Amino acid sequence: MCRTLPGRWSVPLLLLSLTGCASSSLQLLHDPPAYLTDVRAEYYSANPDSPFCTNVSHGTVVAGMGRYDVLASWGHPDRRVRDGMGFEEWTYFDRDADSGDEIEYNLMFTNGVVDKWTARTHKNTGLAYHGRNEAPSKVVPSEPPQGKKVPQN
């Protein structure tokens, strides 16, 4: 019986190859939602001198972005939590098309500005083989893979 499935090792190998890279941005793997074109057009007209226009057009998130910058870059979060003391956390879920693994991105805002994030991979537990000692999810470095390019406006 075959113990591995095609694509099973693509994400871990990609993450391993990128661990030495110095990246200070996040990018989702999937294509942006259809409404994002309108949000970005409004963002560009309202913020023509923003230092984050290039990041928004590439669909990346970097430290220092505000809520509106992130909204224009990635769209609405899947979950949003506020504590009322200036802290807010936005969660986005993404899926790796090759492995079926789900990636959870948590962006932390302090006083409306992204100051840190985490990324966590949830392994596809469908028909994939899992070894006896293999955890179903693990924390990945804060510099996840860059993913697909977002269409330019």
Secondary structure, 3 states (H helix, E strand, C coil): CCCCCCCCCHHHHHHHHHCCCCCCEEECCCCCCCCHHHHHHHHHHHCCCCCCHHHHHHCEEECCCEHHHHHHHHCCCCEEEECCCCEEEEEEEEECCCCCCEEEEEEEEECCEEEEEEEEEECCCCCCCCCCCCCCEEEECCCCCCCCCCCCC
